[in-house]
Amino acid sequence: MTQQSTLLITGGAGFIGSAVLREALSRGCRVVNVDCLTYAALPGTLSDIDSHPDYHFAKVDIRDSDKLRAVFTDHRPDGVIHLAAESHVDRSIASPNDFLSTNIMGTANVLQAAQHAWRESDAEHRFIHVSTDEVFGDLEATDPAFTEDTPYQPSSPYSASKAASDHLVRAWGRTYDMPVILTNCSNNYGPFQYPEKLIPVVIAKALAGEPIPVYGAGENVRDWLFVQDHAKALLDVYTRGVIGESYNIGGNCERRNIDLVKEICRLMDELSPAHKPHRELIKFVTDRPGHDQRYAINSAKIKRDLGWEAETDFSDGLRQTVQWYLDNQNWWKPAMSNSQAQHVA
């Protein structure tokens, strides 16, 4: 792919999508953002690039196949990075149908729109499908990290819907010769994450002096990846990845939830001190159903084949993230009243 290619990004107003948009523009791509602006796409997320001459926005729900095809006809993208998805596990347990319609049927619609647009073209095209490590299920403490060959064993409606979308993408590659590449990433963190996920919830609760709820004993382990590192990986896959392959993208940074929460509390004590240590706000609550014990990503393949590896030290990235939420309360505070998040992951 050339630097002048037109890249269509679904879900570009979201947390990871907005980081990918910025990275693509920095690499000289013309970018089309397809997003229906759900609750998780907050105003101001893209204010710094709204007027960029190579940025174009289309307010379209990927469940609307006719409007989606029209976007492909109007903009004739050379490639797709498909990020649009419902992604919060707690919401998927409470309302699974939203996840099935967006993550499965929405993905089918994006595939078919791209297939239709590219059917008569001799140009080189690429379809990058962004998925999650949660499709692999969970690991015991001594198990090796997930590889690209790990069997699928999803645990929640969310991860099951993402697993189904992965299978659809592979099927389109096999049956219709679509130029597909899959990626599976670990937990992302960083600026602009909607305040229903672990890190922004802990920051918000600590800042408000409210109880910080932690599922179970907080022993669940996650691998953490700074969102800008993920964005760089996805653009590397887009430009240099091998058609038909899949790539695991992880931060090589496993942390127990309770240790992460305590580290955020320590940073809050330093950056926004209160009358008592923030860790005294931690409250253990009943675990959620089907809570996966451990995720860990083996990123050896993408490092070997594409030369990518996570660059951001976790301590630096976490400090940067906490400071960003402290400095940008006008961005995220209005969303807290709409968020259903009561517990951390």
Secondary structure by P-SEA (a helix, b strand, c coil): ccccbbbbbcccccaaaaaaaaaaaaaccbbbbbccccccccccccccccccccbbbbbcccccaaaaaaaaaaccccccccccccccaaaaaacaaaaaaaaaaaaaaaaaaaaaaacccccbbbbbbbbcccccccccccccccccccbbbbccaaaaaaaaaaaaaaaaaaacccbbbbbbbcccccccccccccaaaaaaaaaacccccccccccbbbbbbcaaaaaaaaaaaaccccccbbbbbbccccccaaaaaaaaaaaaaacccccccccccccccccccccccbbbbbaaaaaaaccccccccaaaaaaaaaaaaaacccccccccccccccccc
